[in-house]
Amino acid sequence: MADDPYTALGLTRDASDADIRRAYKRLVKELHPDVNPGNKASEERFKKVSAAFSILGDGEKRRKFDRGEIDASGQERAEHPYYRYASGRGGFSGFQGGAFSDFSDVFSDLFGNADAGTRTYPTSGKDIRYTLDVEFLEAATGAKKRIVLPDGGTLDLNIPAGVTDGQTLRLKGKGEPGMGSRPPGDALIEITILPHEYFKRDGLDIWLDLPISVYEAVLGAKIDVSTIGGRVSVTVPKLSNSGKVLRLKGRGIKSQRSGKSGDQHVRLIINLPDKIDSDFEKMMTNWRSKHPYDPRGRN
């Protein structure tokens, strides 16, 4: 019998959905076979954690498990028709004149013959849930990734450009096999986008803070800037202050629905040199004496 999924994830039954996701992500990173090569105990626990999340990570399946309708392996707890009719819950008491009635006709109507009450009925395969860490640029521009399964198998996954953090991708028929003629389940992969050192995402737009020198800010300049699609040249206007934003139209994330792309916003940040020599200090002193101004007086 499969372990209780709450126990496998180290949780109690009152755990929230967020608690379940956090516990699963933490255990997957800790127990993944790539992190523990050759460790059979870790591999076995990894399988149990994945199986537990396939139940508790699906809202409907979790409710069914809590109600006792499915077991810890996700299989339905079939109620035998005999007991349903004998108890009267099926609209038939099962007793006539103080003795059990003949159930053969009932079973014949339900299953086609009197022996069908012992027949096992095919069910569809279970969906299996995974989480996948994706680099920022892979999520922005699309990529191909390979997932290593608990049993050592692999799944190849196309990451569509513009996928969002927390989005779930479905691979039809890549879950557990069905019984008999029933179809297999699906693989559901929840995407976690890793942060980037420079880029930030806001919807379809990309934001980037760009350091510039004092003389570039005063005199203007042509500067190469990184975008998610590569480096492009931008013009820094003369007398650009820190906080000024340059807009690069169409250099953001491409929408999966409309096909339109967002923009990249480049925020200028003036950086002083690490060391200021006497020439620079003298120049600033002379300039201040001839051209005094108070930028705070504008507020």
C-alpha positions as CSV (number, residue, x, y, z in Angstrom):
1,M,0.0,0.0,0.0
2,A,1.3,3.5,-0.8
3,D,2.4,5.7,2.1
4,D,0.0,8.4,3.3
5,P,0.8,11.4,1.0
6,Y,0.6,13.9,3.9
7,T,3.2,11.8,5.8
8,A,5.4,11.5,2.7
9,L,5.5,15.3,2.4
10,G,6.0,15.8,6.2
11,L,2.6,17.6,6.5
12,T,-0.6,17.4,8.4
13,R,-4.1,17.2,6.8
14,D,-4.8,20.9,7.5
15,A,-1.8,22.0,5.3
16,S,-2.6,24.7,2.7
17,D,-2.1,24.3,-1.0
18,A,0.9,26.7,-0.7
19,D,2.3,24.5,2.1
20,I,2.1,21.5,-0.1
21,R,3.8,23.1,-3.0
22,R,6.6,24.5,-0.8
23,A,7.2,21.1,0.8
24,Y,7.2,19.3,-2.5
25,K,9.7,21.8,-4.1
26,R,12.0,21.6,-1.1
27,L,12.0,17.8,-1.0
28,V,12.4,17.4,-4.8
29,K,15.5,19.6,-4.7
30,E,16.9,17.7,-1.7
31,L,16.1,14.2,-3.0
32,H,16.4,14.4,-6.8
33,P,18.5,11.6,-8.3
34,D,20.8,14.1,-10.0
35,V,21.7,15.5,-6.6
36,N,22.1,12.0,-5.0
37,P,23.5,9.7,-7.7
38,G,23.4,6.1,-6.7
39,N,21.6,6.7,-3.4
40,K,18.8,4.1,-3.5
41,A,17.2,5.3,-0.3
42,S,17.0,8.9,-1.6
43,E,15.7,7.7,-4.9
44,E,12.9,5.6,-3.2
45,R,11.9,8.6,-1.1
46,F,11.9,10.8,-4.2
47,K,9.4,8.4,-5.8
48,K,7.1,8.5,-2.8
49,V,7.3,12.3,-2.6
50,S,6.4,12.6,-6.3
51,A,3.5,10.1,-5.9
52,A,2.3,12.1,-2.9
53,F,2.3,15.3,-4.8
54,S,0.4,13.7,-7.7
55,I,-2.5,13.4,-5.2
56,L,-2.2,16.4,-2.9
57,G,-1.1,18.8,-5.7
58,D,-4.3,18.2,-7.6
59,G,-7.2,19.9,-5.8
60,E,-9.9,17.5,-6.9
61,K,-7.8,14.4,-6.1
62,R,-6.9,15.8,-2.7
63,R,-10.6,16.3,-1.9
64,K,-11.3,12.8,-3.0
65,F,-8.5,11.4,-0.9
66,D,-9.7,13.3,2.2
67,R,-13.2,12.0,1.6
68,G,-11.9,8.5,1.3
69,E,-13.0,8.1,-2.3
70,I,-9.4,7.2,-3.5
71,D,-6.5,5.6,-1.7
72,A,-3.0,6.8,-1.3
73,S,-2.0,5.5,-4.7
74,G,-4.8,7.4,-6.4
75,Q,-7.0,4.4,-7.1
76,E,-10.7,4.6,-6.5
77,R,-12.1,2.8,-3.6
78,A,-14.9,1.0,-5.4
79,E,-18.0,0.3,-3.3
80,H,-19.2,-3.2,-4.0
81,P,-22.7,-3.1,-5.4
82,Y,-23.9,-5.9,-3.0
83,Y,-23.4,-3.6,0.0
84,R,-24.9,-0.6,-1.7
85,Y,-28.1,-2.5,-2.4
86,A,-28.1,-4.4,0.8
87,S,-28.0,-1.2,2.8
88,G,-30.9,0.3,0.8
89,R,-28.7,3.2,-0.5
90,G,-29.3,2.0,-4.1
91,G,-33.1,2.2,-3.7
92,F,-33.4,-1.6,-3.0
93,S,-33.4,-2.9,0.5
94,G,-32.0,-6.4,-0.3
95,F,-34.5,-8.1,2.1
96,Q,-37.9,-9.5,1.1
97,G,-40.0,-11.3,3.7
98,G,-37.1,-11.5,6.2
99,A,-34.7,-13.2,3.8
100,F,-32.2,-12.0,1.2
101,S,-33.6,-11.7,-2.3
102,D,-32.0,-13.1,-5.3
103,F,-29.4,-10.5,-6.6
104,S,-28.7,-12.3,-9.9
105,D,-31.2,-10.1,-11.8
106,V,-29.7,-7.0,-10.3
107,F,-26.1,-7.9,-11.2
108,S,-27.3,-9.0,-14.6
109,D,-28.8,-5.6,-15.3
110,L,-25.8,-3.8,-14.0
111,F,-22.9,-5.9,-15.3
112,G,-24.3,-8.2,-17.9
113,N,-24.1,-11.4,-15.9
114,A,-24.5,-12.6,-12.3
115,D,-20.7,-13.0,-11.8
116,A,-19.8,-9.5,-12.8
117,G,-19.9,-8.3,-9.2
118,T,-16.3,-9.5,-8.9
119,R,-15.1,-7.9,-12.1
120,T,-12.4,-5.2,-12.0
121,Y,-13.2,-2.1,-14.1
122,P,-10.5,-0.2,-16.0
123,T,-9.6,3.3,-15.0
124,S,-7.7,6.0,-16.7
125,G,-4.1,6.5,-15.7
126,K,-3.2,9.0,-13.1
127,D,-1.7,12.4,-13.9
128,I,1.8,12.9,-12.5
129,R,3.0,16.3,-11.4
130,Y,6.5,17.7,-11.5
131,T,8.2,21.0,-10.9
132,L,10.9,22.4,-13.2
133,D,13.3,25.2,-12.7
134,V,13.8,27.3,-15.8
135,E,16.4,30.0,-16.4
136,F,15.0,33.5,-17.0
137,L,16.1,33.8,-20.6
138,E,14.9,30.2,-21.3
139,A,11.4,31.3,-20.2
140,A,11.6,34.5,-22.1
141,T,12.7,33.1,-25.5
142,G,11.8,29.4,-25.2
143,A,13.9,26.3,-24.8
144,K,14.0,22.6,-24.8
145,K,14.5,20.8,-21.5
146,R,14.8,17.2,-20.4
147,I,13.2,16.1,-17.1
148,V,14.6,13.1,-15.3
149,L,11.9,11.0,-13.8
150,P,12.0,9.1,-10.4
151,D,12.4,5.8,-12.2
152,G,15.3,7.0,-14.3
153,G,13.2,7.7,-17.4
154,T,13.2,11.1,-19.2
155,L,10.6,13.5,-20.6
156,D,11.5,16.0,-23.3
157,L,9.7,19.3,-22.9
158,N,9.4,22.3,-25.2
159,I,9.3,25.5,-23.1
160,P,7.3,28.0,-25.0
161,A,8.6,31.6,-25.3
162,G,6.9,33.8,-22.7
163,V,6.0,31.1,-20.2
164,T,5.1,32.5,-16.8
165,D,6.2,31.6,-13.3
166,G,3.9,29.0,-11.8
167,Q,2.4,28.1,-15.2
168,T,1.7,24.4,-15.7
169,L,2.5,22.7,-19.0
170,R,0.7,19.5,-19.9
171,L,2.2,16.5,-21.7
172,K,-0.7,14.4,-22.9
173,G,-0.4,10.7,-22.3
174,K,2.9,11.0,-20.4
175,G,1.4,10.1,-17.0
176,E,0.8,6.7,-15.5
177,P,-0.7,4.0,-17.8
178,G,-4.4,3.3,-17.7
179,M,-6.0,0.0,-16.9
180,G,-7.2,-2.1,-19.7
181,S,-8.3,0.0,-22.6
182,R,-8.3,3.3,-20.6
183,P,-5.9,6.0,-21.7
184,P,-2.8,7.0,-19.8
185,G,-2.7,10.1,-17.6
186,D,-0.8,13.3,-18.4
187,A,2.4,14.8,-17.1
188,L,1.8,18.2,-15.5
189,I,5.0,20.3,-15.2
190,E,4.8,23.4,-13.0
191,I,7.4,26.0,-14.1
192,T,9.5,28.0,-11.6
193,I,11.4,30.8,-13.3
194,L,14.8,31.6,-11.7
195,P,15.7,35.2,-11.2
196,H,18.1,37.0,-13.5
197,E,21.1,39.1,-12.4
198,Y,20.0,42.1,-14.5
199,F,16.6,41.6,-16.1
200,K,13.3,42.0,-14.3
201,R,9.9,41.0,-15.8
202,D,6.7,43.0,-15.5
203,G,4.0,41.3,-17.6
204,L,5.3,41.3,-21.2
205,D,7.8,44.1,-20.4
206,I,11.4,43.8,-19.4
207,W,13.2,46.3,-17.1
208,L,17.0,46.8,-16.9
209,D,19.0,49.3,-14.8
210,L,21.9,50.6,-16.9
211,P,24.9,52.2,-15.2
212,I,26.3,55.2,-17.1
213,S,29.3,57.6,-16.4
214,V,29.0,61.2,-15.5
215,Y,30.3,62.3,-18.9
216,E,27.9,60.0,-20.8
217,A,25.1,61.6,-18.8
218,V,26.3,65.1,-19.5
219,L,27.5,64.8,-23.1
220,G,25.2,61.9,-24.3
221,A,26.5,58.7,-25.8
222,K,25.9,55.6,-27.9
223,I,25.9,52.5,-25.7
224,D,25.4,48.8,-26.3
225,V,22.6,47.4,-24.1
226,S,21.7,43.8,-23.4
227,T,18.2,42.6,-24.3
228,I,16.6,39.2,-24.1
229,G,17.2,38.9,-27.8
230,G,20.9,40.1,-27.8
231,R,22.7,43.4,-27.6
232,V,21.5,46.5,-29.3
233,S,22.8,50.1,-29.5
234,V,20.8,52.9,-27.8
235,T,21.3,56.6,-27.6
236,V,21.7,58.3,-24.2
237,P,20.5,61.9,-24.6
238,K,22.6,64.8,-23.4
239,L,21.9,65.9,-19.8
240,S,20.3,62.5,-18.8
241,N,19.6,62.2,-15.1
242,S,19.5,59.0,-13.0
243,G,16.1,57.5,-13.3
244,K,15.5,58.5,-16.8
245,V,13.9,55.6,-18.7
246,L,14.6,54.7,-22.3
247,R,12.0,52.6,-24.1
248,L,13.1,49.9,-26.6
249,K,9.8,49.1,-28.4
250,G,9.1,45.4,-29.1
251,R,12.2,44.1,-27.2
252,G,10.1,42.5,-24.4
253,I,8.3,39.2,-24.0
254,K,6.3,37.8,-26.9
255,S,2.7,37.1,-25.9
256,Q,1.7,33.4,-26.3
257,R,-1.9,34.5,-27.2
258,S,-1.6,37.6,-29.4
259,G,1.9,37.2,-30.7
260,K,2.7,40.8,-29.8
261,S,5.8,41.7,-27.9
262,G,6.2,43.9,-24.9
263,D,8.9,46.6,-24.6
264,Q,12.2,46.8,-22.7
265,H,12.6,49.7,-20.4
266,V,16.2,50.9,-19.7
267,R,16.5,52.9,-16.5
268,L,19.7,55.1,-16.4
269,I,21.8,55.1,-13.3
270,I,24.7,57.6,-13.1
271,N,27.7,56.0,-11.5
272,L,30.7,58.1,-10.2
273,P,34.2,56.7,-10.8
274,D,35.7,54.6,-8.0
275,K,38.4,57.2,-7.5
276,I,38.3,60.9,-8.1
277,D,41.6,62.6,-8.8
278,S,42.5,66.2,-8.2
279,D,41.8,67.3,-11.8
280,F,38.2,66.1,-11.6
281,E,37.7,67.6,-8.1
282,K,39.2,71.0,-9.3
283,M,36.9,71.0,-12.4
284,M,33.8,70.4,-10.3
285,T,34.8,73.1,-7.8
286,N,35.3,75.7,-10.6
287,W,32.1,74.6,-12.3
288,R,30.1,74.9,-9.1
289,S,31.4,78.4,-8.4
290,K,30.3,79.6,-11.8
291,H,27.1,77.6,-12.3
292,P,25.5,77.0,-8.9
293,Y,22.1,75.2,-8.9
294,D,19.9,73.3,-6.4
295,P,18.3,70.2,-7.8
296,R,16.2,69.8,-4.7
297,G,14.7,73.2,-5.2
298,R,12.6,71.7,-8.0
299,N,10.6,69.6,-5.6
